[in-house]
């Protein structure tokens, strides 16, 4: 599964998620402002 690492104000993340939605591609969103484990990995 695709993982999208994002923040609240990331326009590139929003564009990527919109593209994936448009094409019916499943993904997991990981907000690095909320998820310490995701932030450490990123």
mmJSON file of the N, C-alpha and C atoms, coordinates in Angstrom:
{"data_MODEL":{"atom_site":{
"group_PDB":["ATOM","ATOM","ATOM","ATOM","ATOM","ATOM","ATOM","ATOM","ATOM","ATOM","ATOM","ATOM","ATOM","ATOM","ATOM","ATOM","ATOM","ATOM","ATOM","ATOM","ATOM","ATOM","ATOM","ATOM","ATOM","ATOM","ATOM","ATOM","ATOM","ATOM","ATOM","ATOM","ATOM","ATOM","ATOM","ATOM","ATOM","ATOM","ATOM","ATOM","ATOM","ATOM","ATOM","ATOM","ATOM","ATOM","ATOM","ATOM","ATOM","ATOM","ATOM","ATOM","ATOM","ATOM","ATOM","ATOM","ATOM","ATOM","ATOM","ATOM","ATOM","ATOM","ATOM","ATOM","ATOM","ATOM","ATOM","ATOM","ATOM","ATOM","ATOM","ATOM","ATOM","ATOM","ATOM","ATOM","ATOM","ATOM","ATOM","ATOM","ATOM","ATOM","ATOM","ATOM","ATOM","ATOM","ATOM","ATOM","ATOM","ATOM","ATOM","ATOM","ATOM","ATOM","ATOM","ATOM","ATOM","ATOM","ATOM","ATOM","ATOM","ATOM","ATOM","ATOM","ATOM","ATOM","ATOM","ATOM","ATOM","ATOM","ATOM","ATOM","ATOM","ATOM","ATOM","ATOM","ATOM","ATOM","ATOM","ATOM","ATOM","ATOM","ATOM","ATOM","ATOM","ATOM"],
"id":[1,2,3,4,5,6,7,8,9,10,11,12,13,14,15,16,17,18,19,20,21,22,23,24,25,26,27,28,29,30,31,32,33,34,35,36,37,38,39,40,41,42,43,44,45,46,47,48,49,50,51,52,53,54,55,56,57,58,59,60,61,62,63,64,65,66,67,68,69,70,71,72,73,74,75,76,77,78,79,80,81,82,83,84,85,86,87,88,89,90,91,92,93,94,95,96,97,98,99,100,101,102,103,104,105,106,107,108,109,110,111,112,113,114,115,116,117,118,119,120,121,122,123,124,125,126],
"type_symbol":["N","C","C","N","C","C","N","C","C","N","C","C","N","C","C","N","C","C","N","C","C","N","C","C","N","C","C","N","C","C","N","C","C","N","C","C","N","C","C","N","C","C","N","C","C","N","C","C","N","C","C","N","C","C","N","C","C","N","C","C","N","C","C","N","C","C","N","C","C","N","C","C","N","C","C","N","C","C","N","C","C","N","C","C","N","C","C","N","C","C","N","C","C","N","C","C","N","C","C","N","C","C","N","C","C","N","C","C","N","C","C","N","C","C","N","C","C","N","C","C","N","C","C","N","C","C"],
"label_atom_id":["N","CA","C","N","CA","C","N","CA","C","N","CA","C","N","CA","C","N","CA","C","N","CA","C","N","CA","C","N","CA","C","N","CA","C","N","CA","C","N","CA","C","N","CA","C","N","CA","C","N","CA","C","N","CA","C","N","CA","C","N","CA","C","N","CA","C","N","CA","C","N","CA","C","N","CA","C","N","CA","C","N","CA","C","N","CA","C","N","CA","C","N","CA","C","N","CA","C","N","CA","C","N","CA","C","N","CA","C","N","CA","C","N","CA","C","N","CA","C","N","CA","C","N","CA","C","N","CA","C","N","CA","C","N","CA","C","N","CA","C","N","CA","C","N","CA","C"],
"label_alt_id":[null,null,null,null,null,null,null,null,null,null,null,null,null,null,null,null,null,null,null,null,null,null,null,null,null,null,null,null,null,null,null,null,null,null,null,null,null,null,null,null,null,null,null,null,null,null,null,null,null,null,null,null,null,null,null,null,null,null,null,null,null,null,null,null,null,null,null,null,null,null,null,null,null,null,null,null,null,null,null,null,null,null,null,null,null,null,null,null,null,null,null,null,null,null,null,null,null,null,null,null,null,null,null,null,null,null,null,null,null,null,null,null,null,null,null,null,null,null,null,null,null,null,null,null,null,null],
"label_comp_id":["UNK","UNK","UNK","UNK","UNK","UNK","UNK","UNK","UNK","UNK","UNK","UNK","UNK","UNK","UNK","UNK","UNK","UNK","UNK","UNK","UNK","UNK","UNK","UNK","UNK","UNK","UNK","UNK","UNK","UNK","UNK","UNK","UNK","UNK","UNK","UNK","UNK","UNK","UNK","UNK","UNK","UNK","UNK","UNK","UNK","UNK","UNK","UNK","UNK","UNK","UNK","UNK","UNK","UNK","UNK","UNK","UNK","UNK","UNK","UNK","UNK","UNK","UNK","UNK","UNK","UNK","UNK","UNK","UNK","UNK","UNK","UNK","UNK","UNK","UNK","UNK","UNK","UNK","UNK","UNK","UNK","UNK","UNK","UNK","UNK","UNK","UNK","UNK","UNK","UNK","UNK","UNK","UNK","UNK","UNK","UNK","UNK","UNK","UNK","UNK","UNK","UNK","UNK","UNK","UNK","UNK","UNK","UNK","UNK","UNK","UNK","UNK","UNK","UNK","UNK","UNK","UNK","UNK","UNK","UNK","UNK","UNK","UNK","UNK","UNK","UNK"],
"label_asym_id":["A","A","A","A","A","A","A","A","A","A","A","A","A","A","A","A","A","A","A","A","A","A","A","A","A","A","A","A","A","A","A","A","A","A","A","A","A","A","A","A","A","A","A","A","A","A","A","A","A","A","A","A","A","A","A","A","A","A","A","A","A","A","A","A","A","A","A","A","A","A","A","A","A","A","A","A","A","A","A","A","A","A","A","A","A","A","A","A","A","A","A","A","A","A","A","A","A","A","A","A","A","A","A","A","A","A","A","A","A","A","A","A","A","A","A","A","A","A","A","A","A","A","A","A","A","A"],
"label_entity_id":["1","1","1","1","1","1","1","1","1","1","1","1","1","1","1","1","1","1","1","1","1","1","1","1","1","1","1","1","1","1","1","1","1","1","1","1","1","1","1","1","1","1","1","1","1","1","1","1","1","1","1","1","1","1","1","1","1","1","1","1","1","1","1","1","1","1","1","1","1","1","1","1","1","1","1","1","1","1","1","1","1","1","1","1","1","1","1","1","1","1","1","1","1","1","1","1","1","1","1","1","1","1","1","1","1","1","1","1","1","1","1","1","1","1","1","1","1","1","1","1","1","1","1","1","1","1"],
"label_seq_id":[1,1,1,2,2,2,3,3,3,4,4,4,5,5,5,6,6,6,7,7,7,8,8,8,9,9,9,10,10,10,11,11,11,12,12,12,13,13,13,14,14,14,15,15,15,16,16,16,17,17,17,18,18,18,19,19,19,20,20,20,21,21,21,22,22,22,23,23,23,24,24,24,25,25,25,26,26,26,27,27,27,28,28,28,29,29,29,30,30,30,31,31,31,32,32,32,33,33,33,34,34,34,35,35,35,36,36,36,37,37,37,38,38,38,39,39,39,40,40,40,41,41,41,42,42,42],
"pdbx_PDB_ins_code":[null,null,null,null,null,null,null,null,null,null,null,null,null,null,null,null,null,null,null,null,null,null,null,null,null,null,null,null,null,null,null,null,null,null,null,null,null,null,null,null,null,null,null,null,null,null,null,null,null,null,null,null,null,null,null,null,null,null,null,null,null,null,null,null,null,null,null,null,null,null,null,null,null,null,null,null,null,null,null,null,null,null,null,null,null,null,null,null,null,null,null,null,null,null,null,null,null,null,null,null,null,null,null,null,null,null,null,null,null,null,null,null,null,null,null,null,null,null,null,null,null,null,null,null,null,null],
"Cartn_x":[0.845,0.0,0.892,0.457,1.166,0.955,2.028,1.938,2.244,1.367,1.559,1.866,3.095,3.493,3.113,2.37,1.786,1.851,1.559,1.35,0.053,-0.403,-1.658,-1.566,-0.395,-0.289,0.497,0.632,1.438,0.602,0.807,0.026,0.393,1.633,2.06,1.394,1.236,0.559,-0.902,-1.536,-2.936,-3.078,-2.175,-2.217,-2.014,-1.082,-0.822,-2.046,-2.661,-3.845,-5.01,-5.179,-6.235,-6.02,-4.782,-4.455,-4.782,-4.365,-4.622,-6.118,-6.86,-8.317,-8.959,-8.533,-9.089,-8.914,-7.802,-7.492,-7.848,-8.528,-8.994,-7.887,-6.791,-5.645,-5.719,-5.64,-5.699,-4.369,-4.438,-3.235,-3.529,-2.465,-2.557,-1.945,-2.621,-2.109,-1.464,-0.239,0.482,0.866,0.253,0.512,1.696,2.812,4.017,3.936,2.912,2.713,2.016,1.36,0.628,1.276,1.947,2.45,3.974,4.438,5.878,6.638,6.067,6.723,6.884,5.86,5.933,6.963,7.0,7.965,9.39,9.632,10.969,11.378,10.435,10.732,11.007,10.21,10.314,11.661],
"Cartn_y":[-1.176,0.0,1.241,2.26,3.533,4.266,4.877,5.701,7.136,8.054,9.47,10.145,10.629,11.364,12.81,13.379,14.688,15.564,16.847,17.811,18.542,19.353,20.068,21.07,21.632,22.72,22.355,21.08,20.644,20.601,21.562,21.555,20.384,19.931,18.807,17.51,17.375,16.191,16.172,17.321,17.43,17.059,17.551,17.219,15.728,15.141,13.707,12.895,13.261,12.535,12.707,13.899,14.122,13.25,13.137,12.301,10.838,10.369,8.975,8.711,9.642,9.5,9.446,10.349,10.432,9.117,8.456,7.224,5.962,6.142,4.999,4.176,4.826,4.136,4.272,3.136,3.156,3.625,4.348,4.828,5.044,5.136,5.414,6.786,7.626,8.951,8.922,9.414,9.504,10.964,11.587,12.995,13.086,13.626,13.674,14.734,15.577,16.529,15.872,14.757,14.061,12.744,12.101,10.744,10.765,10.634,10.687,9.572,8.393,7.268,7.54,8.097,8.444,9.546,10.521,11.621,11.082,10.17,9.595,8.817,8.084,7.327,8.256,9.313,10.255,10.945],
"Cartn_z":[0.0,0.0,0.0,-0.701,-0.75,0.566,1.065,2.266,1.872,2.264,1.994,3.322,3.448,4.643,4.417,5.35,5.123,6.367,6.161,7.239,6.919,7.853,7.637,6.483,6.259,5.285,4.024,3.726,2.585,1.302,0.391,-0.847,-1.762,-1.703,-2.538,-2.087,-0.778,-0.229,-0.672,-0.628,-1.045,-2.512,-3.341,-4.771,-4.995,-4.27,-4.418,-4.005,-2.886,-2.421,-3.39,-3.949,-4.938,-6.17,-6.612,-7.769,-7.479,-6.325,-5.956,-5.862,-5.261,-5.163,-6.545,-7.42,-8.767,-9.527,-9.288,-10.006,-9.216,-8.096,-7.315,-6.682,-6.379,-5.787,-4.266,-3.589,-2.13,-1.555,-0.444,0.224,1.699,2.455,3.88,4.117,4.875,5.199,6.573,6.643,7.907,8.124,9.104,9.384,10.343,9.858,10.678,11.772,11.749,12.834,14.021,13.789,14.851,15.249,14.312,14.506,14.665,15.904,16.171,15.466,15.404,14.745,13.246,12.629,11.203,10.98,11.888,11.763,11.86,12.795,12.946,11.699,11.104,9.899,8.726,8.615,7.514,7.56],
"occupancy":[1.0,1.0,1.0,1.0,1.0,1.0,1.0,1.0,1.0,1.0,1.0,1.0,1.0,1.0,1.0,1.0,1.0,1.0,1.0,1.0,1.0,1.0,1.0,1.0,1.0,1.0,1.0,1.0,1.0,1.0,1.0,1.0,1.0,1.0,1.0,1.0,1.0,1.0,1.0,1.0,1.0,1.0,1.0,1.0,1.0,1.0,1.0,1.0,1.0,1.0,1.0,1.0,1.0,1.0,1.0,1.0,1.0,1.0,1.0,1.0,1.0,1.0,1.0,1.0,1.0,1.0,1.0,1.0,1.0,1.0,1.0,1.0,1.0,1.0,1.0,1.0,1.0,1.0,1.0,1.0,1.0,1.0,1.0,1.0,1.0,1.0,1.0,1.0,1.0,1.0,1.0,1.0,1.0,1.0,1.0,1.0,1.0,1.0,1.0,1.0,1.0,1.0,1.0,1.0,1.0,1.0,1.0,1.0,1.0,1.0,1.0,1.0,1.0,1.0,1.0,1.0,1.0,1.0,1.0,1.0,1.0,1.0,1.0,1.0,1.0,1.0],
"B_iso_or_equiv":[0.0,0.0,0.0,0.0,0.0,0.0,0.0,0.0,0.0,0.0,0.0,0.0,0.0,0.0,0.0,0.0,0.0,0.0,0.0,0.0,0.0,0.0,0.0,0.0,0.0,0.0,0.0,0.0,0.0,0.0,0.0,0.0,0.0,0.0,0.0,0.0,0.0,0.0,0.0,0.0,0.0,0.0,0.0,0.0,0.0,0.0,0.0,0.0,0.0,0.0,0.0,0.0,0.0,0.0,0.0,0.0,0.0,0.0,0.0,0.0,0.0,0.0,0.0,0.0,0.0,0.0,0.0,0.0,0.0,0.0,0.0,0.0,0.0,0.0,0.0,0.0,0.0,0.0,0.0,0.0,0.0,0.0,0.0,0.0,0.0,0.0,0.0,0.0,0.0,0.0,0.0,0.0,0.0,0.0,0.0,0.0,0.0,0.0,0.0,0.0,0.0,0.0,0.0,0.0,0.0,0.0,0.0,0.0,0.0,0.0,0.0,0.0,0.0,0.0,0.0,0.0,0.0,0.0,0.0,0.0,0.0,0.0,0.0,0.0,0.0,0.0],
"pdbx_formal_charge":[null,null,null,null,null,null,null,null,null,null,null,null,null,null,null,null,null,null,null,null,null,null,null,null,null,null,null,null,null,null,null,null,null,null,null,null,null,null,null,null,null,null,null,null,null,null,null,null,null,null,null,null,null,null,null,null,null,null,null,null,null,null,null,null,null,null,null,null,null,null,null,null,null,null,null,null,null,null,null,null,null,null,null,null,null,null,null,null,null,null,null,null,null,null,null,null,null,null,null,null,null,null,null,null,null,null,null,null,null,null,null,null,null,null,null,null,null,null,null,null,null,null,null,null,null,null],
"auth_seq_id":[1,1,1,2,2,2,3,3,3,4,4,4,5,5,5,6,6,6,7,7,7,8,8,8,9,9,9,10,10,10,11,11,11,12,12,12,13,13,13,14,14,14,15,15,15,16,16,16,17,17,17,18,18,18,19,19,19,20,20,20,21,21,21,22,22,22,23,23,23,24,24,24,25,25,25,26,26,26,27,27,27,28,28,28,29,29,29,30,30,30,31,31,31,32,32,32,33,33,33,34,34,34,35,35,35,36,36,36,37,37,37,38,38,38,39,39,39,40,40,40,41,41,41,42,42,42],
"auth_comp_id":["UNK","UNK","UNK","UNK","UNK","UNK","UNK","UNK","UNK","UNK","UNK","UNK","UNK","UNK","UNK","UNK","UNK","UNK","UNK","UNK","UNK","UNK","UNK","UNK","UNK","UNK","UNK","UNK","UNK","UNK","UNK","UNK","UNK","UNK","UNK","UNK","UNK","UNK","UNK","UNK","UNK","UNK","UNK","UNK","UNK","UNK","UNK","UNK","UNK","UNK","UNK","UNK","UNK","UNK","UNK","UNK","UNK","UNK","UNK","UNK","UNK","UNK","UNK","UNK","UNK","UNK","UNK","UNK","UNK","UNK","UNK","UNK","UNK","UNK","UNK","UNK","UNK","UNK","UNK","UNK","UNK","UNK","UNK","UNK","UNK","UNK","UNK","UNK","UNK","UNK","UNK","UNK","UNK","UNK","UNK","UNK","UNK","UNK","UNK","UNK","UNK","UNK","UNK","UNK","UNK","UNK","UNK","UNK","UNK","UNK","UNK","UNK","UNK","UNK","UNK","UNK","UNK","UNK","UNK","UNK","UNK","UNK","UNK","UNK","UNK","UNK"],
"auth_asym_id":["A","A","A","A","A","A","A","A","A","A","A","A","A","A","A","A","A","A","A","A","A","A","A","A","A","A","A","A","A","A","A","A","A","A","A","A","A","A","A","A","A","A","A","A","A","A","A","A","A","A","A","A","A","A","A","A","A","A","A","A","A","A","A","A","A","A","A","A","A","A","A","A","A","A","A","A","A","A","A","A","A","A","A","A","A","A","A","A","A","A","A","A","A","A","A","A","A","A","A","A","A","A","A","A","A","A","A","A","A","A","A","A","A","A","A","A","A","A","A","A","A","A","A","A","A","A"],
"auth_atom_id":["N","CA","C","N","CA","C","N","CA","C","N","CA","C","N","CA","C","N","CA","C","N","CA","C","N","CA","C","N","CA","C","N","CA","C","N","CA","C","N","CA","C","N","CA","C","N","CA","C","N","CA","C","N","CA","C","N","CA","C","N","CA","C","N","CA","C","N","CA","C","N","CA","C","N","CA","C","N","CA","C","N","CA","C","N","CA","C","N","CA","C","N","CA","C","N","CA","C","N","CA","C","N","CA","C","N","CA","C","N","CA","C","N","CA","C","N","CA","C","N","CA","C","N","CA","C","N","CA","C","N","CA","C","N","CA","C","N","CA","C","N","CA","C","N","CA","C"],
"pdbx_PDB_model_num":[1,1,1,1,1,1,1,1,1,1,1,1,1,1,1,1,1,1,1,1,1,1,1,1,1,1,1,1,1,1,1,1,1,1,1,1,1,1,1,1,1,1,1,1,1,1,1,1,1,1,1,1,1,1,1,1,1,1,1,1,1,1,1,1,1,1,1,1,1,1,1,1,1,1,1,1,1,1,1,1,1,1,1,1,1,1,1,1,1,1,1,1,1,1,1,1,1,1,1,1,1,1,1,1,1,1,1,1,1,1,1,1,1,1,1,1,1,1,1,1,1,1,1,1,1,1]
}}}
